[in-house]
Amino acid sequence: MRKLEVDIVKIMAETAKLNKETFWYPMALATGLVVAVGAVVKFIL
């Protein structure tokens, strides 16, 4: 029974980590894309 509780806690921690990653990776990608487009626009103008 104790092992089951430990496994549940581990799975919940992994889920929380994955939820953070699935939010931050696209956010970082979008930020990089905005910076890249800004650099290109500045270079052209």
mmCIF file of the N, C-alpha and C atoms, coordinates in Angstrom:
data_MODEL
# 
_entry.id   MODEL 
# 
loop_
_atom_site.group_PDB 
_atom_site.id 
_atom_site.type_symbol 
_atom_site.label_atom_id 
_atom_site.label_alt_id 
_atom_site.label_comp_id 
_atom_site.label_asym_id 
_atom_site.label_entity_id 
_atom_site.label_seq_id 
_atom_site.pdbx_PDB_ins_code 
_atom_site.Cartn_x 
_atom_site.Cartn_y 
_atom_site.Cartn_z 
_atom_site.occupancy 
_atom_site.B_iso_or_equiv 
_atom_site.pdbx_formal_charge 
_atom_site.auth_seq_id 
_atom_site.auth_comp_id 
_atom_site.auth_asym_id 
_atom_site.auth_atom_id 
_atom_site.pdbx_PDB_model_num 
ATOM 1   N N  . MET A 1 1  ? 0.825  -1.197 0.000   1.00 0.00 ? 1  MET A N  1 
ATOM 2   C CA . MET A 1 1  ? 0.000  0.000  0.000   1.00 0.00 ? 1  MET A CA 1 
ATOM 3   C C  . MET A 1 1  ? 0.868  1.260  0.000   1.00 0.00 ? 1  MET A C  1 
ATOM 4   N N  . ARG A 1 2  ? 1.921  1.237  0.789   1.00 0.00 ? 2  ARG A N  1 
ATOM 5   C CA . ARG A 1 2  ? 2.828  2.392  0.875   1.00 0.00 ? 2  ARG A CA 1 
ATOM 6   C C  . ARG A 1 2  ? 3.510  2.636  -0.472  1.00 0.00 ? 2  ARG A C  1 
ATOM 7   N N  . LYS A 1 3  ? 3.898  1.539  -1.149  1.00 0.00 ? 3  LYS A N  1 
ATOM 8   C CA . LYS A 1 3  ? 4.567  1.652  -2.446  1.00 0.00 ? 3  LYS A CA 1 
ATOM 9   C C  . LYS A 1 3  ? 3.638  2.309  -3.466  1.00 0.00 ? 3  LYS A C  1 
ATOM 10  N N  . LEU A 1 4  ? 2.366  1.962  -3.393  1.00 0.00 ? 4  LEU A N  1 
ATOM 11  C CA . LEU A 1 4  ? 1.385  2.546  -4.305  1.00 0.00 ? 4  LEU A CA 1 
ATOM 12  C C  . LEU A 1 4  ? 1.291  4.060  -4.111  1.00 0.00 ? 4  LEU A C  1 
ATOM 13  N N  . GLU A 1 5  ? 1.281  4.507  -2.864  1.00 0.00 ? 5  GLU A N  1 
ATOM 14  C CA . GLU A 1 5  ? 1.234  5.944  -2.575  1.00 0.00 ? 5  GLU A CA 1 
ATOM 15  C C  . GLU A 1 5  ? 2.471  6.651  -3.119  1.00 0.00 ? 5  GLU A C  1 
ATOM 16  N N  . VAL A 1 6  ? 3.637  6.018  -2.949  1.00 0.00 ? 6  VAL A N  1 
ATOM 17  C CA . VAL A 1 6  ? 4.885  6.603  -3.455  1.00 0.00 ? 6  VAL A CA 1 
ATOM 18  C C  . VAL A 1 6  ? 4.838  6.706  -4.972  1.00 0.00 ? 6  VAL A C  1 
ATOM 19  N N  . ASP A 1 7  ? 4.341  5.651  -5.630  1.00 0.00 ? 7  ASP A N  1 
ATOM 20  C CA . ASP A 1 7  ? 4.234  5.670  -7.093  1.00 0.00 ? 7  ASP A CA 1 
ATOM 21  C C  . ASP A 1 7  ? 3.277  6.762  -7.564  1.00 0.00 ? 7  ASP A C  1 
ATOM 22  N N  . ILE A 1 8  ? 2.179  6.948  -6.858  1.00 0.00 ? 8  ILE A N  1 
ATOM 23  C CA . ILE A 1 8  ? 1.213  7.991  -7.227  1.00 0.00 ? 8  ILE A CA 1 
ATOM 24  C C  . ILE A 1 8  ? 1.861  9.369  -7.119  1.00 0.00 ? 8  ILE A C  1 
ATOM 25  N N  . VAL A 1 9  ? 2.617  9.593  -6.058  1.00 0.00 ? 9  VAL A N  1 
ATOM 26  C CA . VAL A 1 9  ? 3.294  10.884 -5.878  1.00 0.00 ? 9  VAL A CA 1 
ATOM 27  C C  . VAL A 1 9  ? 4.301  11.114 -7.003  1.00 0.00 ? 9  VAL A C  1 
ATOM 28  N N  . LYS A 1 10 ? 5.050  10.069 -7.370  1.00 0.00 ? 10 LYS A N  1 
ATOM 29  C CA . LYS A 1 10 ? 6.028  10.193 -8.465  1.00 0.00 ? 10 LYS A CA 1 
ATOM 30  C C  . LYS A 1 10 ? 5.334  10.540 -9.778  1.00 0.00 ? 10 LYS A C  1 
ATOM 31  N N  . ILE A 1 11 ? 4.244  9.853  -10.064 1.00 0.00 ? 11 ILE A N  1 
ATOM 32  C CA . ILE A 1 11 ? 3.517  10.102 -11.315 1.00 0.00 ? 11 ILE A CA 1 
ATOM 33  C C  . ILE A 1 11 ? 2.944  11.518 -11.334 1.00 0.00 ? 11 ILE A C  1 
ATOM 34  N N  . MET A 1 12 ? 2.437  11.975 -10.203 1.00 0.00 ? 12 MET A N  1 
ATOM 35  C CA . MET A 1 12 ? 1.907  13.345 -10.133 1.00 0.00 ? 12 MET A CA 1 
ATOM 36  C C  . MET A 1 12 ? 3.017  14.368 -10.367 1.00 0.00 ? 12 MET A C  1 
ATOM 37  N N  . ALA A 1 13 ? 4.205  14.118 -9.829  1.00 0.00 ? 13 ALA A N  1 
ATOM 38  C CA . ALA A 1 13 ? 5.334  15.031 -10.031 1.00 0.00 ? 13 ALA A CA 1 
ATOM 39  C C  . ALA A 1 13 ? 5.747  15.046 -11.500 1.00 0.00 ? 13 ALA A C  1 
ATOM 40  N N  . GLU A 1 14 ? 5.797  13.870 -12.124 1.00 0.00 ? 14 GLU A N  1 
ATOM 41  C CA . GLU A 1 14 ? 6.152  13.803 -13.547 1.00 0.00 ? 14 GLU A CA 1 
ATOM 42  C C  . GLU A 1 14 ? 5.115  14.530 -14.400 1.00 0.00 ? 14 GLU A C  1 
ATOM 43  N N  . THR A 1 15 ? 3.853  14.384 -14.052 1.00 0.00 ? 15 THR A N  1 
ATOM 44  C CA . THR A 1 15 ? 2.782  15.056 -14.790 1.00 0.00 ? 15 THR A CA 1 
ATOM 45  C C  . THR A 1 15 ? 2.910  16.570 -14.674 1.00 0.00 ? 15 THR A C  1 
ATOM 46  N N  . ALA A 1 16 ? 3.196  17.053 -13.481 1.00 0.00 ? 16 ALA A N  1 
ATOM 47  C CA . ALA A 1 16 ? 3.368  18.496 -13.283 1.00 0.00 ? 16 ALA A CA 1 
ATOM 48  C C  . ALA A 1 16 ? 4.543  19.011 -14.108 1.00 0.00 ? 16 ALA A C  1 
ATOM 49  N N  . LYS A 1 17 ? 5.636  18.245 -14.133 1.00 0.00 ? 17 LYS A N  1 
ATOM 50  C CA . LYS A 1 17 ? 6.818  18.640 -14.910 1.00 0.00 ? 17 LYS A CA 1 
ATOM 51  C C  . LYS A 1 17 ? 6.476  18.697 -16.396 1.00 0.00 ? 17 LYS A C  1 
ATOM 52  N N  . LEU A 1 18 ? 5.790  17.687 -16.891 1.00 0.00 ? 18 LEU A N  1 
ATOM 53  C CA . LEU A 1 18 ? 5.414  17.662 -18.307 1.00 0.00 ? 18 LEU A CA 1 
ATOM 54  C C  . LEU A 1 18 ? 4.476  18.815 -18.655 1.00 0.00 ? 18 LEU A C  1 
ATOM 55  N N  . ASN A 1 19 ? 3.559  19.132 -17.757 1.00 0.00 ? 19 ASN A N  1 
ATOM 56  C CA . ASN A 1 19 ? 2.645  20.249 -18.012 1.00 0.00 ? 19 ASN A CA 1 
ATOM 57  C C  . ASN A 1 19 ? 3.405  21.563 -18.118 1.00 0.00 ? 19 ASN A C  1 
ATOM 58  N N  . LYS A 1 20 ? 4.413  21.757 -17.273 1.00 0.00 ? 20 LYS A N  1 
ATOM 59  C CA . LYS A 1 20 ? 5.233  22.972 -17.356 1.00 0.00 ? 20 LYS A CA 1 
ATOM 60  C C  . LYS A 1 20 ? 5.987  23.013 -18.678 1.00 0.00 ? 20 LYS A C  1 
ATOM 61  N N  . GLU A 1 21 ? 6.568  21.864 -19.059 1.00 0.00 ? 21 GLU A N  1 
ATOM 62  C CA . GLU A 1 21 ? 7.349  21.816 -20.296 1.00 0.00 ? 21 GLU A CA 1 
ATOM 63  C C  . GLU A 1 21 ? 6.475  22.070 -21.512 1.00 0.00 ? 21 GLU A C  1 
ATOM 64  N N  . THR A 1 22 ? 5.278  21.495 -21.541 1.00 0.00 ? 22 THR A N  1 
ATOM 65  C CA . THR A 1 22 ? 4.421  21.694 -22.706 1.00 0.00 ? 22 THR A CA 1 
ATOM 66  C C  . THR A 1 22 ? 3.953  23.137 -22.803 1.00 0.00 ? 22 THR A C  1 
ATOM 67  N N  . PHE A 1 23 ? 4.013  23.898 -21.706 1.00 0.00 ? 23 PHE A N  1 
ATOM 68  C CA . PHE A 1 23 ? 3.697  25.327 -21.766 1.00 0.00 ? 23 PHE A CA 1 
ATOM 69  C C  . PHE A 1 23 ? 4.918  26.132 -22.198 1.00 0.00 ? 23 PHE A C  1 
ATOM 70  N N  . TRP A 1 24 ? 6.085  25.857 -21.617 1.00 0.00 ? 24 TRP A N  1 
ATOM 71  C CA . TRP A 1 24 ? 7.247  26.712 -21.831 1.00 0.00 ? 24 TRP A CA 1 
ATOM 72  C C  . TRP A 1 24 ? 7.960  26.489 -23.158 1.00 0.00 ? 24 TRP A C  1 
ATOM 73  N N  . TYR A 1 25 ? 7.969  25.252 -23.692 1.00 0.00 ? 25 TYR A N  1 
ATOM 74  C CA . TYR A 1 25 ? 8.646  25.027 -24.965 1.00 0.00 ? 25 TYR A CA 1 
ATOM 75  C C  . TYR A 1 25 ? 8.003  25.818 -26.102 1.00 0.00 ? 25 TYR A C  1 
ATOM 76  N N  . PRO A 1 26 ? 6.685  25.762 -26.289 1.00 0.00 ? 26 PRO A N  1 
ATOM 77  C CA . PRO A 1 26 ? 6.081  26.596 -27.342 1.00 0.00 ? 26 PRO A CA 1 
ATOM 78  C C  . PRO A 1 26 ? 6.246  28.090 -27.076 1.00 0.00 ? 26 PRO A C  1 
ATOM 79  N N  . MET A 1 27 ? 6.230  28.476 -25.791 1.00 0.00 ? 27 MET A N  1 
ATOM 80  C CA . MET A 1 27 ? 6.408  29.886 -25.441 1.00 0.00 ? 27 MET A CA 1 
ATOM 81  C C  . MET A 1 27 ? 7.809  30.347 -25.852 1.00 0.00 ? 27 MET A C  1 
ATOM 82  N N  . ALA A 1 28 ? 8.818  29.548 -25.572 1.00 0.00 ? 28 ALA A N  1 
ATOM 83  C CA . ALA A 1 28 ? 10.194 29.885 -25.956 1.00 0.00 ? 28 ALA A CA 1 
ATOM 84  C C  . ALA A 1 28 ? 10.326 29.920 -27.475 1.00 0.00 ? 28 ALA A C  1 
ATOM 85  N N  . LEU A 1 29 ? 9.682  28.981 -28.146 1.00 0.00 ? 29 LEU A N  1 
ATOM 86  C CA . LEU A 1 29 ? 9.722  28.941 -29.606 1.00 0.00 ? 29 LEU A CA 1 
ATOM 87  C C  . LEU A 1 29 ? 9.076  30.194 -30.199 1.00 0.00 ? 29 LEU A C  1 
ATOM 88  N N  . ALA A 1 30 ? 7.930  30.583 -29.669 1.00 0.00 ? 30 ALA A N  1 
ATOM 89  C CA . ALA A 1 30 ? 7.236  31.779 -30.154 1.00 0.00 ? 30 ALA A CA 1 
ATOM 90  C C  . ALA A 1 30 ? 8.067  33.030 -29.902 1.00 0.00 ? 30 ALA A C  1 
ATOM 91  N N  . THR A 1 31 ? 8.703  33.109 -28.730 1.00 0.00 ? 31 THR A N  1 
ATOM 92  C CA . THR A 1 31 ? 9.553  34.260 -28.413 1.00 0.00 ? 31 THR A CA 1 
ATOM 93  C C  . THR A 1 31 ? 10.721 34.343 -29.390 1.00 0.00 ? 31 THR A C  1 
ATOM 94  N N  . GLY A 1 32 ? 11.347 33.207 -29.653 1.00 0.00 ? 32 GLY A N  1 
ATOM 95  C CA . GLY A 1 32 ? 12.453 33.169 -30.614 1.00 0.00 ? 32 GLY A CA 1 
ATOM 96  C C  . GLY A 1 32 ? 12.004 33.592 -32.000 1.00 0.00 ? 32 GLY A C  1 
ATOM 97  N N  . LEU A 1 33 ? 10.822 33.156 -32.390 1.00 0.00 ? 33 LEU A N  1 
ATOM 98  C CA . LEU A 1 33 ? 10.290 33.511 -33.704 1.00 0.00 ? 33 LEU A CA 1 
ATOM 99  C C  . LEU A 1 33 ? 10.036 35.016 -33.802 1.00 0.00 ? 33 LEU A C  1 
ATOM 100 N N  . VAL A 1 34 ? 9.471  35.606 -32.760 1.00 0.00 ? 34 VAL A N  1 
ATOM 101 C CA . VAL A 1 34 ? 9.216  37.051 -32.739 1.00 0.00 ? 34 VAL A CA 1 
ATOM 102 C C  . VAL A 1 34 ? 10.530 37.822 -32.828 1.00 0.00 ? 34 VAL A C  1 
ATOM 103 N N  . VAL A 1 35 ? 11.536 37.384 -32.085 1.00 0.00 ? 35 VAL A N  1 
ATOM 104 C CA . VAL A 1 35 ? 12.845 38.047 -32.118 1.00 0.00 ? 35 VAL A CA 1 
ATOM 105 C C  . VAL A 1 35 ? 13.461 37.927 -33.510 1.00 0.00 ? 35 VAL A C  1 
ATOM 106 N N  . ALA A 1 36 ? 13.359 36.747 -34.116 1.00 0.00 ? 36 ALA A N  1 
ATOM 107 C CA . ALA A 1 36 ? 13.920 36.538 -35.455 1.00 0.00 ? 36 ALA A CA 1 
ATOM 108 C C  . ALA A 1 36 ? 13.224 37.430 -36.483 1.00 0.00 ? 36 ALA A C  1 
ATOM 109 N N  . VAL A 1 37 ? 11.910 37.496 -36.436 1.00 0.00 ? 37 VAL A N  1 
ATOM 110 C CA . VAL A 1 37 ? 11.165 38.347 -37.374 1.00 0.00 ? 37 VAL A CA 1 
ATOM 111 C C  . VAL A 1 37 ? 11.527 39.809 -37.149 1.00 0.00 ? 37 VAL A C  1 
ATOM 112 N N  . GLY A 1 38 ? 11.640 40.218 -35.887 1.00 0.00 ? 38 GLY A N  1 
ATOM 113 C CA . GLY A 1 38 ? 12.043 41.592 -35.581 1.00 0.00 ? 38 GLY A CA 1 
ATOM 114 C C  . GLY A 1 38 ? 13.418 41.916 -36.132 1.00 0.00 ? 38 GLY A C  1 
ATOM 115 N N  . ALA A 1 39 ? 14.341 40.978 -36.025 1.00 0.00 ? 39 ALA A N  1 
ATOM 116 C CA . ALA A 1 39 ? 15.695 41.197 -36.544 1.00 0.00 ? 39 ALA A CA 1 
ATOM 117 C C  . ALA A 1 39 ? 15.676 41.328 -38.064 1.00 0.00 ? 39 ALA A C  1 
ATOM 118 N N  . VAL A 1 40 ? 14.900 40.491 -38.731 1.00 0.00 ? 40 VAL A N  1 
ATOM 119 C CA . VAL A 1 40 ? 14.808 40.554 -40.195 1.00 0.00 ? 40 VAL A CA 1 
ATOM 120 C C  . VAL A 1 40 ? 14.186 41.877 -40.629 1.00 0.00 ? 40 VAL A C  1 
ATOM 121 N N  . VAL A 1 41 ? 13.126 42.291 -39.967 1.00 0.00 ? 41 VAL A N  1 
ATOM 122 C CA . VAL A 1 41 ? 12.464 43.557 -40.306 1.00 0.00 ? 41 VAL A CA 1 
ATOM 123 C C  . VAL A 1 41 ? 13.419 44.723 -40.089 1.00 0.00 ? 41 VAL A C  1 
ATOM 124 N N  . LYS A 1 42 ? 14.149 44.699 -38.986 1.00 0.00 ? 42 LYS A N  1 
ATOM 125 C CA . LYS A 1 42 ? 15.106 45.776 -38.714 1.00 0.00 ? 42 LYS A CA 1 
ATOM 126 C C  . LYS A 1 42 ? 16.212 45.795 -39.772 1.00 0.00 ? 42 LYS A C  1 
ATOM 127 N N  . PHE A 1 43 ? 16.638 44.616 -40.201 1.00 0.00 ? 43 PHE A N  1 
ATOM 128 C CA . PHE A 1 43 ? 17.687 44.516 -41.219 1.00 0.00 ? 43 PHE A CA 1 
ATOM 129 C C  . PHE A 1 43 ? 17.204 45.078 -42.554 1.00 0.00 ? 43 PHE A C  1 
ATOM 130 N N  . ILE A 1 44 ? 15.949 44.799 -42.893 1.00 0.00 ? 44 ILE A N  1 
ATOM 131 C CA . ILE A 1 44 ? 15.390 45.251 -44.171 1.00 0.00 ? 44 ILE A CA 1 
ATOM 132 C C  . ILE A 1 44 ? 15.166 46.761 -44.159 1.00 0.00 ? 44 ILE A C  1 
ATOM 133 N N  . LEU A 1 45 ? 14.679 47.298 -43.043 1.00 0.00 ? 45 LEU A N  1 
ATOM 134 C CA . LEU A 1 45 ? 14.355 48.736 -42.991 1.00 0.00 ? 45 LEU A CA 1 
ATOM 135 C C  . LEU A 1 45 ? 15.541 49.606 -42.740 1.00 0.00 ? 45 LEU A C  1 
# 
